[in-house]
């Protein structure tokens, strides 16, 4: 089962709050997770396969810039658990 969380702040970094929310969604079960934020018109995405803390250690989910963002945990119902299939997704132009 997937879990999605969004965050819009007036100031400060959204990524640490999104990371904490993803940790709270762990009970739902998942195989991958990721965070996307926007800063200065640029979308930043970090995601991978595994538990939220393991992903944090590899790609630093909390380090993304921006005060607006989303987080997503994925349970693979279609497609293998992989970094490419982890959410959130971008289009072919980023």
PDB file of N, CA, C and O in Angstrom:
ATOM      1  N   UNK A   1       0.839  -1.171   0.000  1.00  0.00           N
ATOM      2  CA  UNK A   1       0.000   0.000   0.000  1.00  0.00           C
ATOM      3  C   UNK A   1       0.885   1.236   0.000  1.00  0.00           C
ATOM      4  O   UNK A   1       1.859   1.295   0.751  1.00  0.00           O
ATOM      5  N   UNK A   2       0.569   2.211  -0.818  1.00  0.00           N
ATOM      6  CA  UNK A   2       1.357   3.434  -0.922  1.00  0.00           C
ATOM      7  C   UNK A   2       0.927   4.452   0.121  1.00  0.00           C
ATOM      8  O   UNK A   2      -0.168   4.379   0.680  1.00  0.00           O
ATOM      9  N   UNK A   3       1.815   5.400   0.365  1.00  0.00           N
ATOM     10  CA  UNK A   3       1.512   6.530   1.226  1.00  0.00           C
ATOM     11  C   UNK A   3       2.074   7.784   0.603  1.00  0.00           C
ATOM     12  O   UNK A   3       3.189   7.775   0.083  1.00  0.00           O
ATOM     13  N   UNK A   4       1.313   8.869   0.649  1.00  0.00           N
ATOM     14  CA  UNK A   4       1.735  10.135   0.053  1.00  0.00           C
ATOM     15  C   UNK A   4       1.544  11.236   1.075  1.00  0.00           C
ATOM     16  O   UNK A   4       0.539  11.267   1.786  1.00  0.00           O
ATOM     17  N   UNK A   5       2.510  12.141   1.149  1.00  0.00           N
ATOM     18  CA  UNK A   5       2.427  13.283   2.057  1.00  0.00           C
ATOM     19  C   UNK A   5       2.916  14.520   1.312  1.00  0.00           C
ATOM     20  O   UNK A   5       3.843  14.440   0.505  1.00  0.00           O
ATOM     21  N   UNK A   6       2.294  15.655   1.582  1.00  0.00           N
ATOM     22  CA  UNK A   6       2.714  16.918   0.994  1.00  0.00           C
ATOM     23  C   UNK A   6       2.968  17.940   2.074  1.00  0.00           C
ATOM     24  O   UNK A   6       2.442  17.830   3.182  1.00  0.00           O
ATOM     25  N   UNK A   7       3.781  18.945   1.751  1.00  0.00           N
ATOM     26  CA  UNK A   7       4.145  19.959   2.729  1.00  0.00           C
ATOM     27  C   UNK A   7       4.343  21.298   2.024  1.00  0.00           C
ATOM     28  O   UNK A   7       5.079  21.388   1.041  1.00  0.00           O
ATOM     29  N   UNK A   8       3.684  22.332   2.528  1.00  0.00           N
ATOM     30  CA  UNK A   8       3.872  23.694   2.037  1.00  0.00           C
ATOM     31  C   UNK A   8       4.152  24.566   3.254  1.00  0.00           C
ATOM     32  O   UNK A   8       3.298  24.709   4.129  1.00  0.00           O
ATOM     33  N   UNK A   9       5.333  25.140   3.309  1.00  0.00           N
ATOM     34  CA  UNK A   9       5.736  25.976   4.435  1.00  0.00           C
ATOM     35  C   UNK A   9       5.913  27.422   3.996  1.00  0.00           C
ATOM     36  O   UNK A   9       6.221  27.688   2.834  1.00  0.00           O
ATOM     37  N   UNK A  10       5.724  28.336   4.902  1.00  0.00           N
ATOM     38  CA  UNK A  10       5.993  29.757   4.612  1.00  0.00           C
ATOM     39  C   UNK A  10       7.485  30.044   4.602  1.00  0.00           C
ATOM     40  O   UNK A  10       7.932  31.007   3.980  1.00  0.00           O
ATOM     41  N   UNK A  11       8.235  29.229   5.272  1.00  0.00           N
ATOM     42  CA  UNK A  11       9.688  29.375   5.323  1.00  0.00           C
ATOM     43  C   UNK A  11      10.300  28.101   5.863  1.00  0.00           C
ATOM     44  O   UNK A  11       9.616  27.299   6.499  1.00  0.00           O
ATOM     45  N   UNK A  12      11.562  27.912   5.618  1.00  0.00           N
ATOM     46  CA  UNK A  12      12.238  26.713   6.098  1.00  0.00           C
ATOM     47  C   UNK A  12      12.185  25.595   5.082  1.00  0.00           C
ATOM     48  O   UNK A  12      11.593  25.720   4.010  1.00  0.00           O
ATOM     49  N   UNK A  13      12.821  24.502   5.450  1.00  0.00           N
ATOM     50  CA  UNK A  13      12.955  23.361   4.548  1.00  0.00           C
ATOM     51  C   UNK A  13      11.835  22.352   4.768  1.00  0.00           C
ATOM     52  O   UNK A  13      11.565  21.951   5.900  1.00  0.00           O
ATOM     53  N   UNK A  14      11.191  21.948   3.692  1.00  0.00           N
ATOM     54  CA  UNK A  14      10.110  20.969   3.753  1.00  0.00           C
ATOM     55  C   UNK A  14      10.631  19.542   3.886  1.00  0.00           C
ATOM     56  O   UNK A  14       9.980  18.710   4.518  1.00  0.00           O
ATOM     57  N   UNK A  15      11.788  19.243   3.306  1.00  0.00           N
ATOM     58  CA  UNK A  15      12.280  17.864   3.235  1.00  0.00           C
ATOM     59  C   UNK A  15      12.394  17.171   4.597  1.00  0.00           C
ATOM     60  O   UNK A  15      11.999  16.009   4.696  1.00  0.00           O
ATOM     61  N   UNK A  16      12.908  17.813   5.648  1.00  0.00           N
ATOM     62  CA  UNK A  16      12.973  17.118   6.938  1.00  0.00           C
ATOM     63  C   UNK A  16      11.593  16.734   7.480  1.00  0.00           C
ATOM     64  O   UNK A  16      11.445  15.665   8.071  1.00  0.00           O
ATOM     65  N   UNK A  17      10.594  17.578   7.289  1.00  0.00           N
ATOM     66  CA  UNK A  17       9.238  17.251   7.732  1.00  0.00           C
ATOM     67  C   UNK A  17       8.647  16.111   6.909  1.00  0.00           C
ATOM     68  O   UNK A  17       7.969  15.234   7.445  1.00  0.00           O
ATOM     69  N   UNK A  18       8.908  16.129   5.614  1.00  0.00           N
ATOM     70  CA  UNK A  18       8.419  15.059   4.739  1.00  0.00           C
ATOM     71  C   UNK A  18       9.072  13.734   5.120  1.00  0.00           C
ATOM     72  O   UNK A  18       8.405  12.701   5.162  1.00  0.00           O
ATOM     73  N   UNK A  19      10.359  13.762   5.394  1.00  0.00           N
ATOM     74  CA  UNK A  19      11.077  12.563   5.832  1.00  0.00           C
ATOM     75  C   UNK A  19      10.424  11.977   7.093  1.00  0.00           C
ATOM     76  O   UNK A  19      10.180  10.772   7.163  1.00  0.00           O
ATOM     77  N   UNK A  20      10.144  12.824   8.077  1.00  0.00           N
ATOM     78  CA  UNK A  20       9.508  12.355   9.312  1.00  0.00           C
ATOM     79  C   UNK A  20       8.124  11.760   9.033  1.00  0.00           C
ATOM     80  O   UNK A  20       7.741  10.761   9.642  1.00  0.00           O
ATOM     81  N   UNK A  21       7.387  12.369   8.124  1.00  0.00           N
ATOM     82  CA  UNK A  21       6.066  11.848   7.766  1.00  0.00           C
ATOM     83  C   UNK A  21       6.189  10.486   7.085  1.00  0.00           C
ATOM     84  O   UNK A  21       5.381   9.593   7.345  1.00  0.00           O
ATOM     85  N   UNK A  22       7.184  10.315   6.222  1.00  0.00           N
ATOM     86  CA  UNK A  22       7.392   9.013   5.575  1.00  0.00           C
ATOM     87  C   UNK A  22       7.723   7.950   6.613  1.00  0.00           C
ATOM     88  O   UNK A  22       7.290   6.805   6.487  1.00  0.00           O
ATOM     89  N   UNK A  23       8.488   8.318   7.638  1.00  0.00           N
ATOM     90  CA  UNK A  23       8.799   7.386   8.715  1.00  0.00           C
ATOM     91  C   UNK A  23       7.510   6.920   9.392  1.00  0.00           C
ATOM     92  O   UNK A  23       7.390   5.751   9.761  1.00  0.00           O
ATOM     93  N   UNK A  24       6.551   7.826   9.555  1.00  0.00           N
ATOM     94  CA  UNK A  24       5.291   7.487  10.213  1.00  0.00           C
ATOM     95  C   UNK A  24       4.396   6.624   9.320  1.00  0.00           C
ATOM     96  O   UNK A  24       3.494   5.946   9.811  1.00  0.00           O
ATOM     97  N   UNK A  25       4.645   6.652   8.020  1.00  0.00           N
ATOM     98  CA  UNK A  25       3.864   5.833   7.094  1.00  0.00           C
ATOM     99  C   UNK A  25       4.433   4.420   6.929  1.00  0.00           C
ATOM    100  O   UNK A  25       3.848   3.601   6.220  1.00  0.00           O
ATOM    101  N   UNK A  26       5.552   4.130   7.568  1.00  0.00           N
ATOM    102  CA  UNK A  26       6.212   2.840   7.371  1.00  0.00           C
ATOM    103  C   UNK A  26       5.329   1.653   7.739  1.00  0.00           C
ATOM    104  O   UNK A  26       5.488   0.578   7.159  1.00  0.00           O
ATOM    105  N   UNK A  27       4.424   1.809   8.662  1.00  0.00           N
ATOM    106  CA  UNK A  27       3.572   0.696   9.085  1.00  0.00           C
ATOM    107  C   UNK A  27       2.692   0.183   7.952  1.00  0.00           C
ATOM    108  O   UNK A  27       2.179  -0.934   8.025  1.00  0.00           O
ATOM    109  N   UNK A  28       2.512   0.987   6.904  1.00  0.00           N
ATOM    110  CA  UNK A  28       1.640   0.612   5.794  1.00  0.00           C
ATOM    111  C   UNK A  28       2.298  -0.411   4.868  1.00  0.00           C
ATOM    112  O   UNK A  28       1.612  -1.052   4.071  1.00  0.00           O
ATOM    113  N   UNK A  29       3.608  -0.568   4.962  1.00  0.00           N
ATOM    114  CA  UNK A  29       4.322  -1.472   4.079  1.00  0.00           C
ATOM    115  C   UNK A  29       4.684  -0.784   2.773  1.00  0.00           C
ATOM    116  O   UNK A  29       3.878  -0.031   2.226  1.00  0.00           O
ATOM    117  N   UNK A  30       5.875  -1.032   2.271  1.00  0.00           N
ATOM    118  CA  UNK A  30       6.337  -0.416   1.033  1.00  0.00           C
ATOM    119  C   UNK A  30       7.657  -1.052   0.636  1.00  0.00           C
ATOM    120  O   UNK A  30       8.259  -1.774   1.431  1.00  0.00           O
ATOM    121  N   UNK A  31       8.114  -0.794  -0.581  1.00  0.00           N
ATOM    122  CA  UNK A  31       9.410  -1.315  -1.011  1.00  0.00           C
ATOM    123  C   UNK A  31      10.371  -0.215  -1.431  1.00  0.00           C
ATOM    124  O   UNK A  31      11.565  -0.467  -1.595  1.00  0.00           O
ATOM    125  N   UNK A  32       9.867   1.003  -1.608  1.00  0.00           N
ATOM    126  CA  UNK A  32      10.717   2.120  -1.996  1.00  0.00           C
ATOM    127  C   UNK A  32      10.053   3.418  -1.543  1.00  0.00           C
ATOM    128  O   UNK A  32       8.870   3.449  -1.205  1.00  0.00           O
ATOM    129  N   UNK A  33      10.846   4.482  -1.548  1.00  0.00           N
ATOM    130  CA  UNK A  33      10.307   5.778  -1.129  1.00  0.00           C
ATOM    131  C   UNK A  33      11.139   6.883  -1.754  1.00  0.00           C
ATOM    132  O   UNK A  33      12.268   6.665  -2.194  1.00  0.00           O
ATOM    133  N   UNK A  34      10.552   8.085  -1.783  1.00  0.00           N
ATOM    134  CA  UNK A  34      11.275   9.227  -2.313  1.00  0.00           C
ATOM    135  C   UNK A  34      10.639  10.539  -1.908  1.00  0.00           C
ATOM    136  O   UNK A  34       9.514  10.587  -1.410  1.00  0.00           O
ATOM    137  N   UNK A  35      11.392  11.602  -2.137  1.00  0.00           N
ATOM    138  CA  UNK A  35      10.960  12.963  -1.822  1.00  0.00           C
ATOM    139  C   UNK A  35      11.250  13.838  -3.026  1.00  0.00           C
ATOM    140  O   UNK A  35      12.284  13.691  -3.677  1.00  0.00           O
ATOM    141  N   UNK A  36      10.326  14.756  -3.322  1.00  0.00           N
ATOM    142  CA  UNK A  36      10.545  15.779  -4.348  1.00  0.00           C
ATOM    143  C   UNK A  36      10.226  17.133  -3.728  1.00  0.00           C
ATOM    144  O   UNK A  36       9.207  17.293  -3.057  1.00  0.00           O
ATOM    145  N   UNK A  37      11.101  18.101  -3.957  1.00  0.00           N
ATOM    146  CA  UNK A  37      10.861  19.468  -3.508  1.00  0.00           C
ATOM    147  C   UNK A  37      11.076  20.408  -4.683  1.00  0.00           C
ATOM    148  O   UNK A  37      11.654  20.034  -5.704  1.00  0.00           O
ATOM    149  N   UNK A  38      10.603  21.627  -4.517  1.00  0.00           N
ATOM    150  CA  UNK A  38      10.839  22.642  -5.542  1.00  0.00           C
ATOM    151  C   UNK A  38      11.510  23.837  -4.884  1.00  0.00           C
ATOM    152  O   UNK A  38      11.104  24.287  -3.813  1.00  0.00           O
ATOM    153  N   UNK A  39      12.544  24.340  -5.545  1.00  0.00           N
ATOM    154  CA  UNK A  39      13.298  25.488  -5.049  1.00  0.00           C
ATOM    155  C   UNK A  39      13.774  26.301  -6.241  1.00  0.00           C
ATOM    156  O   UNK A  39      14.426  25.776  -7.143  1.00  0.00           O
ATOM    157  N   UNK A  40      13.446  27.578  -6.239  1.00  0.00           N
ATOM    158  CA  UNK A  40      13.848  28.481  -7.335  1.00  0.00           C
ATOM    159  C   UNK A  40      13.434  27.932  -8.703  1.00  0.00           C
ATOM    160  O   UNK A  40      14.180  28.050  -9.676  1.00  0.00           O
ATOM    161  N   UNK A  41      12.260  27.341  -8.772  1.00  0.00           N
ATOM    162  CA  UNK A  41      11.724  26.839 -10.027  1.00  0.00           C
ATOM    163  C   UNK A  41      12.303  25.519 -10.493  1.00  0.00           C
ATOM    164  O   UNK A  41      12.003  25.070 -11.599  1.00  0.00           O
ATOM    165  N   UNK A  42      13.130  24.886  -9.668  1.00  0.00           N
ATOM    166  CA  UNK A  42      13.758  23.610 -10.021  1.00  0.00           C
ATOM    167  C   UNK A  42      13.188  22.514  -9.124  1.00  0.00           C
ATOM    168  O   UNK A  42      13.109  22.685  -7.908  1.00  0.00           O
ATOM    169  N   UNK A  43      12.789  21.382  -9.726  1.00  0.00           N
ATOM    170  CA  UNK A  43      12.306  20.238  -8.968  1.00  0.00           C
ATOM    171  C   UNK A  43      13.499  19.345  -8.639  1.00  0.00           C
ATOM    172  O   UNK A  43      14.272  18.963  -9.517  1.00  0.00           O
ATOM    173  N   UNK A  44      13.626  19.024  -7.362  1.00  0.00           N
ATOM    174  CA  UNK A  44      14.696  18.152  -6.874  1.00  0.00           C
ATOM    175  C   UNK A  44      14.072  16.857  -6.398  1.00  0.00           C
ATOM    176  O   UNK A  44      13.117  16.885  -5.622  1.00  0.00           O
ATOM    177  N   UNK A  45      14.594  15.713  -6.849  1.00  0.00           N
ATOM    178  CA  UNK A  45      14.038  14.406  -6.486  1.00  0.00           C
ATOM    179  C   UNK A  45      15.159  13.495  -6.004  1.00  0.00           C
ATOM    180  O   UNK A  45      16.223  13.405  -6.617  1.00  0.00           O
ATOM    181  N   UNK A  46      14.886  12.823  -4.885  1.00  0.00           N
ATOM    182  CA  UNK A  46      15.769  11.755  -4.402  1.00  0.00           C
ATOM    183  C   UNK A  46      14.878  10.593  -4.000  1.00  0.00           C
ATOM    184  O   UNK A  46      13.872  10.775  -3.314  1.00  0.00           O
ATOM    185  N   UNK A  47      15.259   9.390  -4.437  1.00  0.00           N
ATOM    186  CA  UNK A  47      14.450   8.208  -4.176  1.00  0.00           C
ATOM    187  C   UNK A  47      15.316   6.973  -4.312  1.00  0.00           C
ATOM    188  O   UNK A  47      16.378   7.001  -4.934  1.00  0.00           O
ATOM    189  N   UNK A  48      14.837   5.878  -3.711  1.00  0.00           N
ATOM    190  CA  UNK A  48      15.567   4.614  -3.824  1.00  0.00           C
ATOM    191  C   UNK A  48      14.705   3.489  -3.262  1.00  0.00           C
ATOM    192  O   UNK A  48      13.594   3.717  -2.783  1.00  0.00           O
ATOM    193  N   UNK A  49      15.234   2.286  -3.331  1.00  0.00           N
ATOM    194  CA  UNK A  49      14.574   1.088  -2.817  1.00  0.00           C
ATOM    195  C   UNK A  49      15.029   0.868  -1.378  1.00  0.00           C
ATOM    196  O   UNK A  49      16.180   1.137  -1.035  1.00  0.00           O
ATOM    197  N   UNK A  50      14.117   0.377  -0.539  1.00  0.00           N
ATOM    198  CA  UNK A  50      14.476   0.020   0.830  1.00  0.00           C
ATOM    199  C   UNK A  50      13.650   0.751   1.856  1.00  0.00           C
ATOM    200  O   UNK A  50      12.649   1.390   1.531  1.00  0.00           O
ATOM    201  N   UNK A  51      14.078   0.650   3.101  1.00  0.00           N
ATOM    202  CA  UNK A  51      13.416   1.332   4.205  1.00  0.00           C
ATOM    203  C   UNK A  51      13.795   2.805   4.192  1.00  0.00           C
ATOM    204  O   UNK A  51      14.846   3.177   3.671  1.00  0.00           O
ATOM    205  N   UNK A  52      12.943   3.637   4.764  1.00  0.00           N
ATOM    206  CA  UNK A  52      13.149   5.088   4.733  1.00  0.00           C
ATOM    207  C   UNK A  52      14.516   5.471   5.314  1.00  0.00           C
ATOM    208  O   UNK A  52      15.225   6.289   4.728  1.00  0.00           O
ATOM    209  N   UNK A  53      14.892   4.892   6.454  1.00  0.00           N
ATOM    210  CA  UNK A  53      16.200   5.221   7.046  1.00  0.00           C
ATOM    211  C   UNK A  53      17.355   4.782   6.156  1.00  0.00           C
ATOM    212  O   UNK A  53      18.365   5.480   6.065  1.00  0.00           O
ATOM    213  N   UNK A  54      17.218   3.632   5.499  1.00  0.00           N
ATOM    214  CA  UNK A  54      18.271   3.164   4.591  1.00  0.00           C
ATOM    215  C   UNK A  54      18.410   4.110   3.399  1.00  0.00           C
ATOM    216  O   UNK A  54      19.519   4.422   2.965  1.00  0.00           O
ATOM    217  N   UNK A  55      17.274   4.556   2.883  1.00  0.00           N
ATOM    218  CA  UNK A  55      17.298   5.488   1.748  1.00  0.00           C
ATOM    219  C   UNK A  55      17.922   6.809   2.187  1.00  0.00           C
ATOM    220  O   UNK A  55      18.726   7.393   1.460  1.00  0.00           O
ATOM    221  N   UNK A  56      17.552   7.276   3.375  1.00  0.00           N
ATOM    222  CA  UNK A  56      18.125   8.509   3.912  1.00  0.00           C
ATOM    223  C   UNK A  56      19.647   8.422   3.967  1.00  0.00           C
ATOM    224  O   UNK A  56      20.340   9.368   3.592  1.00  0.00           O
ATOM    225  N   UNK A  57      20.161   7.300   4.430  1.00  0.00           N
ATOM    226  CA  UNK A  57      21.615   7.125   4.526  1.00  0.00           C
ATOM    227  C   UNK A  57      22.284   7.192   3.157  1.00  0.00           C
ATOM    228  O   UNK A  57      23.390   7.719   3.034  1.00  0.00           O
ATOM    229  N   UNK A  58      21.628   6.664   2.135  1.00  0.00           N
ATOM    230  CA  UNK A  58      22.230   6.624   0.787  1.00  0.00           C
ATOM    231  C   UNK A  58      22.096   7.941   0.032  1.00  0.00           C
ATOM    232  O   UNK A  58      23.044   8.375  -0.623  1.00  0.00           O
ATOM    233  N   UNK A  59      20.915   8.592   0.116  1.00  0.00           N
ATOM    234  CA  UNK A  59      20.684   9.734  -0.779  1.00  0.00           C
ATOM    235  C   UNK A  59      20.323  11.034  -0.058  1.00  0.00           C
ATOM    236  O   UNK A  59      20.097  12.046  -0.722  1.00  0.00           O
ATOM    237  N   UNK A  60      20.261  11.042   1.271  1.00  0.00           N
ATOM    238  CA  UNK A  60      19.963  12.243   2.072  1.00  0.00           C
ATOM    239  C   UNK A  60      18.651  12.909   1.653  1.00  0.00           C
ATOM    240  O   UNK A  60      18.649  14.013   1.108  1.00  0.00           O
ATOM    241  N   UNK A  61      17.542  12.224   1.915  1.00  0.00           N
ATOM    242  CA  UNK A  61      16.217  12.759   1.607  1.00  0.00           C
ATOM    243  C   UNK A  61      15.983  14.102   2.289  1.00  0.00           C
ATOM    244  O   UNK A  61      15.310  14.970   1.733  1.00  0.00           O
ATOM    245  N   UNK A  62      16.531  14.277   3.484  1.00  0.00           N
ATOM    246  CA  UNK A  62      16.297  15.504   4.252  1.00  0.00           C
ATOM    247  C   UNK A  62      17.074  16.706   3.725  1.00  0.00           C
ATOM    248  O   UNK A  62      16.800  17.839   4.119  1.00  0.00           O
ATOM    249  N   UNK A  63      18.034  16.470   2.844  1.00  0.00           N
ATOM    250  CA  UNK A  63      18.899  17.540   2.367  1.00  0.00           C
ATOM    251  C   UNK A  63      18.377  18.322   1.184  1.00  0.00           C
ATOM    252  O   UNK A  63      19.054  19.230   0.702  1.00  0.00           O
ATOM    253  N   UNK A  64      17.186  17.992   0.702  1.00  0.00           N
ATOM    254  CA  UNK A  64      16.653  18.696  -0.470  1.00  0.00           C
ATOM    255  C   UNK A  64      16.248  20.123  -0.115  1.00  0.00           C
ATOM    256  O   UNK A  64      15.704  20.359   0.965  1.00  0.00           O
ATOM    257  N   UNK A  65      16.505  21.076  -1.009  1.00  0.00           N
ATOM    258  CA  UNK A  65      16.120  22.466  -0.747  1.00  0.00           C
ATOM    259  C   UNK A  65      14.648  22.716  -1.071  1.00  0.00           C
ATOM    260  O   UNK A  65      14.032  21.962  -1.824  1.00  0.00           O
ATOM    261  N   UNK A  66      14.102  23.765  -0.505  1.00  0.00           N
ATOM    262  CA  UNK A  66      12.749  24.186  -0.846  1.00  0.00           C
ATOM    263  C   UNK A  66      11.775  24.055   0.308  1.00  0.00           C
ATOM    264  O   UNK A  66      11.931  23.208   1.187  1.00  0.00           O
ATOM    265  N   UNK A  67      10.770  24.912   0.284  1.00  0.00           N
ATOM    266  CA  UNK A  67       9.749  24.918   1.337  1.00  0.00           C
ATOM    267  C   UNK A  67       8.455  24.223   0.902  1.00  0.00           C
ATOM    268  O   UNK A  67       7.476  24.212   1.648  1.00  0.00           O
ATOM    269  N   UNK A  68       8.449  23.643  -0.307  1.00  0.00           N
ATOM    270  CA  UNK A  68       7.293  22.912  -0.827  1.00  0.00           C
ATOM    271  C   UNK A  68       7.773  21.553  -1.329  1.00  0.00           C
ATOM    272  O   UNK A  68       8.797  21.465  -2.006  1.00  0.00           O
ATOM    273  N   UNK A  69       7.033  20.492  -0.996  1.00  0.00           N
ATOM    274  CA  UNK A  69       7.449  19.185  -1.477  1.00  0.00           C
ATOM    275  C   UNK A  69       6.429  18.101  -1.222  1.00  0.00           C
ATOM    276  O   UNK A  69       5.405  18.316  -0.574  1.00  0.00           O
ATOM    277  N   UNK A  70       6.736  16.920  -1.754  1.00  0.00           N
ATOM    278  CA  UNK A  70       5.920  15.724  -1.556  1.00  0.00           C
ATOM    279  C   UNK A  70       6.841  14.548  -1.245  1.00  0.00           C
ATOM    280  O   UNK A  70       8.006  14.518  -1.641  1.00  0.00           O
ATOM    281  N   UNK A  71       6.283  13.588  -0.528  1.00  0.00           N
ATOM    282  CA  UNK A  71       6.974  12.336  -0.267  1.00  0.00           C
ATOM    283  C   UNK A  71       6.054  11.198  -0.636  1.00  0.00           C
ATOM    284  O   UNK A  71       4.832  11.340  -0.581  1.00  0.00           O
ATOM    285  N   UNK A  72       6.631  10.063  -1.015  1.00  0.00           N
ATOM    286  CA  UNK A  72       5.814   8.948  -1.484  1.00  0.00           C
ATOM    287  C   UNK A  72       6.501   7.640  -1.109  1.00  0.00           C
ATOM    288  O   UNK A  72       7.694   7.463  -1.356  1.00  0.00           O
ATOM    289  N   UNK A  73       5.740   6.728  -0.512  1.00  0.00           N
ATOM    290  CA  UNK A  73       6.204   5.353  -0.349  1.00  0.00           C
ATOM    291  C   UNK A  73       5.452   4.503  -1.359  1.00  0.00           C
ATOM    292  O   UNK A  73       4.280   4.756  -1.635  1.00  0.00           O
ATOM    293  N   UNK A  74       6.116   3.499  -1.909  1.00  0.00           N
ATOM    294  CA  UNK A  74       5.517   2.683  -2.974  1.00  0.00           C
ATOM    295  C   UNK A  74       5.514   1.219  -2.595  1.00  0.00           C
ATOM    296  O   UNK A  74       6.501   0.699  -2.076  1.00  0.00           O
ATOM    297  N   UNK A  75       4.408   0.562  -2.854  1.00  0.00           N
ATOM    298  CA  UNK A  75       4.292  -0.888  -2.751  1.00  0.00           C
ATOM    299  C   UNK A  75       4.139  -1.407  -4.173  1.00  0.00           C
ATOM    300  O   UNK A  75       3.153  -1.089  -4.838  1.00  0.00           O
ATOM    301  N   UNK A  76       5.082  -2.189  -4.647  1.00  0.00           N
ATOM    302  CA  UNK A  76       5.125  -2.599  -6.048  1.00  0.00           C
ATOM    303  C   UNK A  76       3.974  -3.541  -6.402  1.00  0.00           C
ATOM    304  O   UNK A  76       4.026  -4.737  -6.116  1.00  0.00           O
ATOM    305  N   UNK A  77       2.958  -2.997  -7.014  1.00  0.00           N
ATOM    306  CA  UNK A  77       1.886  -3.825  -7.557  1.00  0.00           C
ATOM    307  C   UNK A  77       2.078  -4.018  -9.058  1.00  0.00           C
ATOM    308  O   UNK A  77       1.606  -5.004  -9.623  1.00  0.00           O
ATOM    309  N   UNK A  78       2.766  -3.085  -9.702  1.00  0.00           N
ATOM    310  CA  UNK A  78       3.120  -3.184 -11.124  1.00  0.00           C
ATOM    311  C   UNK A  78       4.579  -2.776 -11.249  1.00  0.00           C
ATOM    312  O   UNK A  78       4.966  -1.708 -10.776  1.00  0.00           O
ATOM    313  N   UNK A  79       5.370  -3.591 -11.863  1.00  0.00           N
ATOM    314  CA  UNK A  79       6.788  -3.302 -12.021  1.00  0.00           C
ATOM    315  C   UNK A  79       7.571  -3.722 -10.801  1.00  0.00           C
ATOM    316  O   UNK A  79       7.069  -3.687  -9.678  1.00  0.00           O
ATOM    317  N   UNK A  80       8.792  -4.116 -11.032  1.00  0.00           N
ATOM    318  CA  UNK A  80       9.658  -4.598  -9.957  1.00  0.00           C
ATOM    319  C   UNK A  80      10.052  -3.469  -9.015  1.00  0.00           C
ATOM    320  O   UNK A  80      10.106  -2.311  -9.429  1.00  0.00           O
ATOM    321  N   UNK A  81      10.328  -3.788  -7.752  1.00  0.00           N
ATOM    322  CA  UNK A  81      10.884  -2.782  -6.856  1.00  0.00           C
ATOM    323  C   UNK A  81      12.264  -2.365  -7.366  1.00  0.00           C
ATOM    324  O   UNK A  81      13.185  -3.181  -7.410  1.00  0.00           O
ATOM    325  N   UNK A  82      12.402  -1.119  -7.743  1.00  0.00           N
ATOM    326  CA  UNK A  82      13.678  -0.612  -8.256  1.00  0.00           C
ATOM    327  C   UNK A  82      13.716   0.900  -8.087  1.00  0.00           C
ATOM    328  O   UNK A  82      12.687   1.541  -7.871  1.00  0.00           O
ATOM    329  N   UNK A  83      14.905   1.453  -8.189  1.00  0.00           N
ATOM    330  CA  UNK A  83      15.051   2.906  -8.087  1.00  0.00           C
ATOM    331  C   UNK A  83      14.261   3.595  -9.194  1.00  0.00           C
ATOM    332  O   UNK A  83      13.646   4.635  -8.959  1.00  0.00           O
ATOM    333  N   UNK A  84      14.271   3.029 -10.391  1.00  0.00           N
ATOM    334  CA  UNK A  84      13.562   3.623 -11.521  1.00  0.00           C
ATOM    335  C   UNK A  84      12.048   3.631 -11.289  1.00  0.00           C
ATOM    336  O   UNK A  84      11.363   4.554 -11.729  1.00  0.00           O
ATOM    337  N   UNK A  85      11.525   2.615 -10.604  1.00  0.00           N
ATOM    338  CA  UNK A  85      10.093   2.531 -10.347  1.00  0.00           C
ATOM    339  C   UNK A  85       9.677   3.239  -9.058  1.00  0.00           C
ATOM    340  O   UNK A  85       8.484   3.401  -8.799  1.00  0.00           O
ATOM    341  N   UNK A  86      10.652   3.662  -8.249  1.00  0.00           N
ATOM    342  CA  UNK A  86      10.338   4.371  -7.007  1.00  0.00           C
ATOM    343  C   UNK A  86       9.677   5.709  -7.343  1.00  0.00           C
ATOM    344  O   UNK A  86       9.943   6.303  -8.387  1.00  0.00           O
ATOM    345  N   UNK A  87       8.826   6.163  -6.453  1.00  0.00           N
ATOM    346  CA  UNK A  87       8.136   7.442  -6.630  1.00  0.00           C
ATOM    347  C   UNK A  87       8.803   8.482  -5.748  1.00  0.00           C
ATOM    348  O   UNK A  87       9.461   8.115  -4.775  1.00  0.00           O
ATOM    349  N   UNK A  88       8.661   9.747  -6.046  1.00  0.00           N
ATOM    350  CA  UNK A  88       7.879  10.350  -7.122  1.00  0.00           C
ATOM    351  C   UNK A  88       8.597  10.279  -8.471  1.00  0.00           C
ATOM    352  O   UNK A  88       9.823  10.187  -8.547  1.00  0.00           O
ATOM    353  N   UNK A  89       7.784  10.326  -9.537  1.00  0.00           N
ATOM    354  CA  UNK A  89       8.304  10.278 -10.907  1.00  0.00           C
ATOM    355  C   UNK A  89       8.338  11.670 -11.519  1.00  0.00           C
ATOM    356  O   UNK A  89       7.597  12.565 -11.112  1.00  0.00           O
ATOM    357  N   UNK A  90       9.204  11.831 -12.494  1.00  0.00           N
ATOM    358  CA  UNK A  90       9.240  13.035 -13.336  1.00  0.00           C
ATOM    359  C   UNK A  90       8.924  12.618 -14.758  1.00  0.00           C
ATOM    360  O   UNK A  90       9.023  11.440 -15.101  1.00  0.00           O
ATOM    361  N   UNK A  91       8.545  13.580 -15.588  1.00  0.00           N
ATOM    362  CA  UNK A  91       8.346  13.249 -16.994  1.00  0.00           C
ATOM    363  C   UNK A  91       9.706  13.121 -17.691  1.00  0.00           C
ATOM    364  O   UNK A  91      10.746  13.301 -17.058  1.00  0.00           O
ATOM    365  N   UNK A  92       9.700  12.815 -18.972  1.00  0.00           N
ATOM    366  CA  UNK A  92      10.942  12.565 -19.692  1.00  0.00           C
ATOM    367  C   UNK A  92      11.832  13.796 -19.816  1.00  0.00           C
ATOM    368  O   UNK A  92      13.007  13.677 -20.165  1.00  0.00           O
ATOM    369  N   UNK A  93      11.290  14.968 -19.537  1.00  0.00           N
ATOM    370  CA  UNK A  93      12.086  16.204 -19.580  1.00  0.00           C
ATOM    371  C   UNK A  93      12.465  16.688 -18.188  1.00  0.00           C
ATOM    372  O   UNK A  93      13.043  17.765 -18.040  1.00  0.00           O
ATOM    373  N   UNK A  94      12.148  15.911 -17.184  1.00  0.00           N
ATOM    374  CA  UNK A  94      12.505  16.276 -15.808  1.00  0.00           C
ATOM    375  C   UNK A  94      11.507  17.206 -15.180  1.00  0.00           C
ATOM    376  O   UNK A  94      11.672  17.600 -14.025  1.00  0.00           O
TER     377      UNK A  94
END
